[in-house]
Amino acid sequence: MCRVLSRVFLLLLLFGGVGSLDARLRIATYNVRNYLVADRLVDGKWRKEHPKPEDEKTALREIIAKVNPDVLALQEMGTLPFLEELRRDLQLLNGIRYKHACLMDGADEDRHLAVLSKIPFEGVLQHNNLGYKYFNEPGVVRRGLFEVQFKTGKVHWSLFTVHLKSKRTERKEDPEAAIKREKEATAVRDFLKKKHPPANNYPYILCGDFNDTPNTKPIARILKSGSNRLARYIYCRDSRNRVWTHYWRRGATYSQVDYIFASYGLLNLLPDGNRHSGHIEDSSGTLKASDHRMVYVDLPLK
């Protein structure tokens, strides 16, 4: 009992007083499925270089407005004008205002990482040169690792977001690009381990679309390096206790590929520590908005 009360008291000191205990910072990750110009199926017809349909955009905004995250990490966002369109429409049509926005420029010129936030950024860093060897050839994490730094109360912390390689096979020696995805995950892990060694207990979140299920090598690489535990998966589920975050229509399969990982430095600040859990949005319009579902967590960081 005393230990629990001590941790709660520590949170009160760190995050600004007694009133902050009931406050929360809602952090979400969302693959918005090609919010850009792309070849796509629209009303049963294949369209070349077509923007995201308006009914999909409407459903997307409704989900964002319902969850109303304070910080929203996005994957598969188009260039800056598309991000500004989403931000503008959220405010004008849904009453949700994000005062701060930033976009990642990676090797992928079409699909970008982005962050919308109601709280100010302390820093924005684009890590777009995370390299690795792939069949003895140089490779790079194609969409990069996007870092947005915040200061909440007296606590400095970072949000990292990624979008790892899809399962589309590019080489016959690497079915479903499993090796390439593991290489990307390892490059991200090694960067984070070097920048924030576990002994430093720096609080950060790593979230996004990892394009793989929990029992795979890419996810294992994110969580550990040898005997060093680097982060922990925040368990998330929907209102029916289901954990899938992606629906592949052609294969008629549901899978969990979108995650929120927390460093132990962050978990150590939470009253429930490793048991802290999150949510998966399961509104009726979810699969109209995207082939992914939004994943979010509430943290006492406000």
Secondary structure, DSSP 8 states (H G I E B T S, - for coil): -HHHHHHHHHHHHHHTSGGGGS--EEEEEEEEEEESSEEEEETTEEEEEE---HHHHHHHHHHHHHH--SEEEEEEE-SHHHHHHHHHHHHHHH-----EEEE---S-SSSEEEEEESS--SEEEEE---EEEETTEEEE-TT-EEEEEEEETTEEEEEEEEE---S--SSTTSGGGHHHHHHHHHHHHHHHHHHS-GGG---EEEEEE--S-TTSHHHHHHHEETTEE-EEE-EEE-TTS----EEETTTTEEE--EEEEEEHHHHTTSTTGGG-EEEE---TTHHHH-SB--EEEEES--
